[in-house]
Amino acid sequence: MTSLKAAMTRWRDGRPDDDLLRWLYRGLIAATVVVLVLDYGDIRKLAESNASVASPSFDDPLDRPAAEPLPQTRRAPDRRAPPVRESEALKNAMTFELAADGRLEAYGTITPGTAQRFADEVGKRGTYVKTVVLRSPGGSVQDALAMGRLIRDKGFATEVESGRYCASSCPLVFAGGVERRAATKAAIGVHQVSAARSAGLTGDDAMRNAQAISAQCQKYLRAMGIDLGVWVHAMETPRDELYYFTSAELTELKLATTVADAAIAKGRPQRPN
């Protein structure tokens, strides 16, 4: 302390020494560090706050995936009972396998990126593919729409076999077929779609995303020549239920062009349950 007082006296008399300059320099560095720490804390809190309220863009994958296989935890008394019980293996990401007669079997959940893998598969198979055979609990709406558009562009047929399951966003893929063949005992079902649960959205953000998805799906179905009554049934059905179409409804709503077991090839190996 004595040396500091002496240094201050010399500074007052116009004779600053090195000790006093070092004291001042150290104080300046300490103050700078404190300011930087406080500013960093404020910036970090602001970034975290912005991240918590930012809503995803519509280009982000929506609905990942849209449904677990057979969501039947609740069912209204007038709701159609599920015509089939499918395998839990459908929870796995969709795979593709080329079978006889140009039938490309698409089996499993439509995850984000499935549309690109489907396009790659179609690109590799060239003109061999004639029909896309679907067995899926649905999944990513954006990928389902892209798959359906590619199917229509290529002029492929779509098909759901007897005792098989195509639900949630899978019927959007099915709708892309130039011919859309369903067996009489196929299970084709729809329900509401929304990004809210998967994207963590609530309130107005969830509503805006649901409306955007709904509008996109309606435009797609209209372009494919499907009666929008299909979408009415979807929007009326909670996410944890499914509305299964009867054979008559499939043809009346133009979701299927053919409903008959005769449309399904016989004697062909089936995938395991």
C-alpha positions as CSV (number, residue, x, y, z in Angstrom):
1,M,0.0,0.0,0.0
2,T,2.9,2.3,0.9
3,S,4.5,1.8,-2.6
4,L,1.1,2.5,-4.2
5,K,0.8,5.8,-2.3
6,A,4.3,6.7,-3.3
7,A,3.6,5.9,-6.9
8,M,0.4,8.1,-6.8
9,T,2.5,11.0,-5.3
10,R,5.0,10.7,-8.1
11,W,2.2,10.6,-10.6
12,R,0.7,13.8,-9.1
13,D,4.1,15.5,-9.3
14,G,4.3,14.6,-13.0
15,R,6.8,11.7,-12.4
16,P,4.8,8.5,-13.1
17,D,6.8,5.3,-12.7
18,D,6.5,1.7,-14.1
19,D,4.7,0.3,-11.0
20,L,1.8,2.6,-11.3
21,L,1.4,2.0,-15.1
22,R,1.4,-1.7,-14.4
23,W,-1.4,-1.3,-11.8
24,L,-3.5,0.7,-14.2
25,Y,-2.9,-1.8,-17.0
26,R,-3.9,-4.8,-14.9
27,G,-7.1,-3.0,-13.8
28,L,-8.0,-2.3,-17.4
29,I,-7.6,-5.9,-18.4
30,A,-9.7,-7.1,-15.4
31,A,-12.5,-4.7,-16.3
32,T,-12.5,-5.8,-19.9
33,V,-12.8,-9.5,-18.9
34,V,-15.7,-8.8,-16.7
35,V,-17.5,-6.9,-19.5
36,L,-16.9,-9.7,-22.0
37,V,-18.3,-12.3,-19.6
38,L,-21.4,-10.3,-19.0
39,D,-22.0,-9.6,-22.7
40,Y,-21.5,-13.3,-23.6
41,G,-24.1,-14.3,-21.0
42,D,-26.6,-11.8,-22.4
43,I,-26.0,-13.0,-26.0
44,R,-26.4,-16.6,-25.0
45,K,-29.7,-16.0,-23.3
46,L,-31.0,-14.1,-26.3
47,A,-30.0,-16.9,-28.7
48,E,-31.7,-19.5,-26.5
49,S,-34.8,-17.4,-26.3
50,N,-35.0,-16.9,-30.1
51,A,-34.5,-20.6,-30.6
52,S,-37.3,-21.5,-28.3
53,V,-39.9,-19.3,-30.2
54,A,-38.7,-19.9,-33.8
55,S,-41.1,-21.9,-35.9
56,P,-39.8,-24.3,-38.5
57,S,-40.2,-23.4,-42.2
58,F,-42.6,-25.3,-44.3
59,D,-39.7,-26.8,-46.2
60,D,-38.7,-28.7,-43.1
61,P,-39.8,-32.3,-42.9
62,L,-43.3,-32.3,-41.4
63,D,-44.7,-35.3,-39.6
64,R,-41.9,-37.7,-38.7
65,P,-43.5,-40.1,-39.0
66,A,-47.2,-39.3,-39.1
67,A,-48.5,-42.5,-37.3
68,E,-47.5,-45.6,-35.6
69,P,-48.9,-48.8,-37.1
70,L,-52.6,-49.3,-36.3
71,P,-53.3,-46.4,-33.9
72,Q,-56.5,-47.8,-32.4
73,T,-56.4,-46.6,-28.8
74,R,-59.8,-45.0,-29.2
75,R,-62.6,-45.6,-31.7
76,A,-66.0,-43.9,-31.9
77,P,-69.0,-46.3,-31.9
78,D,-69.8,-45.5,-35.6
79,R,-66.1,-45.7,-36.7
80,R,-65.4,-48.7,-39.0
81,A,-63.4,-51.5,-37.3
82,P,-60.0,-52.2,-38.6
83,P,-60.2,-54.9,-41.3
84,V,-56.7,-56.2,-40.7
85,R,-54.1,-56.3,-38.0
86,E,-50.6,-55.5,-39.4
87,S,-47.1,-56.4,-38.3
88,E,-45.1,-54.2,-35.9
89,A,-42.3,-54.6,-38.5
90,L,-44.0,-51.8,-40.4
91,K,-42.4,-49.4,-38.0
92,N,-39.1,-49.8,-39.8
93,A,-38.1,-47.4,-42.5
94,M,-39.5,-48.2,-45.9
95,T,-37.6,-50.6,-48.2
96,F,-38.0,-51.4,-51.9
97,E,-37.9,-54.8,-53.6
98,L,-38.5,-55.5,-57.3
99,A,-40.7,-58.6,-57.8
100,A,-42.0,-60.4,-60.8
101,D,-44.2,-58.6,-63.4
102,G,-42.6,-55.2,-62.8
103,R,-44.0,-54.9,-59.2
104,L,-41.9,-52.7,-56.9
105,E,-42.9,-53.6,-53.3
106,A,-42.7,-50.6,-51.0
107,Y,-42.8,-51.9,-47.4
108,G,-42.5,-49.9,-44.1
109,T,-42.7,-46.4,-42.7
110,I,-42.2,-43.4,-44.9
111,T,-39.4,-41.5,-43.1
112,P,-37.9,-38.2,-44.2
113,G,-35.7,-39.0,-47.2
114,T,-37.8,-42.0,-48.4
115,A,-38.9,-40.1,-51.4
116,Q,-35.3,-39.6,-52.6
117,R,-34.5,-43.3,-52.0
118,F,-37.6,-44.2,-53.9
119,A,-36.6,-41.9,-56.8
120,D,-33.1,-43.5,-56.8
121,E,-34.7,-47.0,-56.9
122,V,-36.9,-46.0,-59.8
123,G,-33.9,-44.5,-61.6
124,K,-32.0,-47.8,-61.2
125,R,-34.9,-50.0,-62.4
126,G,-35.6,-48.0,-65.5
127,T,-38.6,-49.3,-67.4
128,Y,-38.9,-52.5,-65.4
129,V,-41.3,-51.0,-62.8
130,K,-45.0,-51.1,-63.7
131,T,-46.7,-51.2,-60.4
132,V,-45.8,-49.9,-56.9
133,V,-47.2,-52.3,-54.3
134,L,-47.8,-50.5,-51.0
135,R,-47.8,-51.7,-47.4
136,S,-47.2,-48.9,-45.0
137,P,-48.5,-47.1,-41.9
138,G,-47.6,-43.8,-43.5
139,G,-45.1,-41.3,-42.2
140,S,-43.6,-38.1,-43.7
141,V,-46.3,-36.2,-45.6
142,Q,-43.8,-34.3,-47.8
143,D,-42.1,-37.6,-48.8
144,A,-45.5,-39.2,-49.5
145,L,-46.5,-36.4,-51.8
146,A,-43.2,-36.5,-53.7
147,M,-43.5,-40.3,-54.2
148,G,-47.1,-39.9,-55.4
149,R,-46.1,-37.2,-58.0
150,L,-43.2,-39.3,-59.3
151,I,-45.5,-42.4,-59.6
152,R,-47.9,-40.3,-61.7
153,D,-45.1,-38.8,-63.8
154,K,-43.8,-42.3,-64.6
155,G,-47.3,-43.6,-65.3
156,F,-47.0,-46.4,-62.7
157,A,-50.0,-48.2,-61.2
158,T,-50.4,-48.5,-57.4
159,E,-51.8,-51.4,-55.5
160,V,-52.7,-52.6,-52.0
161,E,-53.0,-56.3,-51.6
162,S,-55.5,-58.4,-49.7
163,G,-55.0,-58.3,-45.9
164,R,-52.4,-55.5,-46.3
165,Y,-52.3,-52.0,-44.8
166,C,-51.9,-48.5,-46.3
167,A,-52.7,-45.8,-43.9
168,S,-52.1,-42.2,-42.8
169,S,-49.9,-40.6,-45.5
170,C,-49.6,-43.9,-47.5
171,P,-52.9,-43.3,-49.3
172,L,-51.3,-40.1,-50.7
173,V,-48.7,-42.3,-52.4
174,F,-51.5,-44.7,-53.5
175,A,-53.4,-41.7,-55.1
176,G,-50.4,-41.1,-57.5
177,G,-51.1,-44.3,-59.5
178,V,-52.6,-44.0,-63.0
179,E,-54.4,-47.2,-62.0
180,R,-55.1,-47.6,-58.3
181,R,-55.9,-51.2,-57.5
182,A,-57.1,-52.3,-54.1
183,A,-58.1,-55.8,-52.9
184,T,-61.5,-56.1,-51.3
185,K,-59.8,-57.0,-48.0
186,A,-57.1,-54.3,-48.2
187,A,-57.0,-51.8,-45.3
188,I,-56.8,-48.2,-46.6
189,G,-57.2,-45.6,-43.9
190,V,-56.7,-41.9,-43.2
191,H,-56.6,-39.5,-40.3
192,Q,-55.6,-36.0,-39.4
193,V,-52.1,-34.8,-40.3
194,S,-50.1,-32.2,-38.3
195,A,-46.6,-31.0,-37.7
196,A,-47.4,-30.0,-34.1
197,R,-46.4,-33.1,-32.2
198,S,-43.2,-33.9,-34.1
199,A,-42.0,-30.3,-34.4
200,G,-43.0,-29.3,-30.8
201,L,-45.4,-26.6,-32.0
202,T,-48.3,-25.2,-30.1
203,G,-51.1,-22.7,-30.5
204,D,-51.0,-20.5,-33.6
205,D,-47.8,-22.0,-35.0
206,A,-49.4,-25.5,-34.9
207,M,-52.6,-24.3,-36.5
208,R,-50.7,-22.5,-39.3
209,N,-48.6,-25.6,-40.1
210,A,-51.7,-27.9,-40.0
211,Q,-53.5,-25.5,-42.4
212,A,-50.5,-25.4,-44.7
213,I,-50.2,-29.2,-44.8
214,S,-54.0,-29.5,-45.4
215,A,-54.0,-27.1,-48.3
216,Q,-51.0,-28.8,-49.9
217,C,-52.6,-32.2,-49.6
218,Q,-56.0,-31.0,-51.0
219,K,-54.3,-29.4,-54.1
220,Y,-52.4,-32.7,-54.6
221,L,-55.5,-34.9,-54.4
222,R,-57.4,-32.6,-56.8
223,A,-54.5,-32.7,-59.3
224,M,-54.6,-36.6,-59.1
225,G,-58.3,-36.6,-59.8
226,I,-59.3,-37.8,-56.3
227,D,-62.6,-36.7,-54.7
228,L,-61.8,-34.3,-51.8
229,G,-64.2,-36.3,-49.7
230,V,-61.2,-38.4,-49.0
231,W,-59.7,-35.4,-47.2
232,V,-62.9,-34.7,-45.3
233,H,-62.7,-38.1,-43.8
234,A,-59.1,-37.6,-42.9
235,M,-59.7,-34.2,-41.2
236,E,-62.7,-35.6,-39.2
237,T,-60.6,-38.5,-37.8
238,P,-58.3,-37.9,-34.7
239,R,-54.7,-38.8,-35.1
240,D,-54.9,-41.8,-32.8
241,E,-57.7,-43.3,-34.9
242,L,-58.1,-44.3,-38.5
243,Y,-61.0,-44.0,-40.9
244,Y,-61.0,-47.2,-43.1
245,F,-62.7,-46.9,-46.5
246,T,-65.2,-49.5,-47.6
247,S,-64.8,-50.9,-51.1
248,A,-67.7,-48.8,-52.3
249,E,-66.1,-45.6,-50.8
250,L,-62.8,-46.3,-52.5
251,T,-64.4,-46.2,-55.9
252,E,-67.0,-43.5,-55.2
253,L,-64.3,-41.2,-54.0
254,K,-62.1,-42.2,-56.9
255,L,-59.3,-43.2,-54.5
256,A,-59.2,-46.6,-56.2
257,T,-59.9,-47.3,-59.9
258,T,-60.3,-51.1,-59.2
259,V,-61.4,-52.9,-56.1
260,A,-61.3,-56.6,-56.6
261,D,-59.1,-59.5,-55.5
262,A,-58.8,-60.5,-59.2
263,A,-56.4,-57.5,-59.5
264,I,-53.9,-59.2,-57.2
265,A,-51.4,-61.6,-58.8
266,K,-51.7,-65.1,-57.4
267,G,-49.0,-67.6,-56.6
268,R,-46.4,-64.9,-55.8
269,P,-44.3,-65.1,-52.6
270,Q,-45.6,-62.8,-49.9
271,R,-43.4,-60.8,-47.5
272,P,-43.4,-62.2,-43.9
273,N,-45.8,-60.6,-41.3
